[in-house]
């Protein structure tokens, strides 16, 4: 799975903002506000990782959450990105 547009992620202190750059800036007029987990998912999507690879990476990093909880979070973020037109199908 891959993002359609490159996103620059800005640290806003207690949250993060993703801003489309390049072609994305021409096609999407807005920003995405997110938490740290969403930021990590977007960064992995920018590396063209599958949902399964993202869940694997986050599961290995965060043992306080179950794999099912992480999979649900990843699915939620991917669904939101898809609804905004950021996922290359």
N, C-alpha and C positions, 0 to 999 in steps of 0.2 A: 504494500500500500504506500502511496506516495502523496505528498502535498502537491497541489496544482501550482501554488505560488510560494516563493521564498518568503519567510517571515523573519523579521528582526525582533528579538525578544528584549524588552526593556524592563529592568528591575525597578519597580516603583516603591520599594520598601517592604510593605506587607503584602504586595501582590505583584503580578507581572502583566505587561501589556505586549501583545504581539501586533506588529505593524507590517502590513504587506509592503514589499519593496520590489523594484523592477516592474515587470509586467503586472504583477499583483496589485501594485499601487494604482495602475491605470484602470484596472477592472473591479477593484473592491475599494470602496470609499468608507473606511471606518477602521476601527481597531478591535481587537479581541482582548478582553480582560480575563485573567485566569489566576489560579493558585499555582503553587509549586508543582503539584502532581501533574496538572495540565501542561505546564511548561515542559516537564520531562517527556511527556507523551509526544508533544509537538516536536521537540528536538529529535526524538527517535524517528518520527515520521519523516523528518527532513533528511534522515539517513536512509530512507526507503525501506523501513522495517515492516514486517507483517504484524498484524494484531497479536498473533501468537508470540512472536519475538519480543514485542513490547511487554506483554504479560510476563514472559520469562525473565526479562531484564529487571522489571520492577519487583517481581516476586523474589528474585535473588537479593535485591537491595533492601527490601522492606519486609522483614519477617513478622512484624506486628499485625499485618493484614493477611487474610487468607488469599489463596490464589483466586477463589471465586469473587471475593471483594475487589481485588485488583482488576480482574477481567471485566466486572461490571462497570468500574470506573473508566477503564479504557474504552469500552463500548459506548459509554455515555459521551465521552469527549469526542470520539470519532463520529458519532451521530450528529453532534453539534457542528463539528467542522464540515461534515457532509451537507448539512442543512444550509450552511453559509456558503457552500460552493468551493470549499478549500481542498476537497479530496479529488484527486485525479482518478476517474473510474476507467 
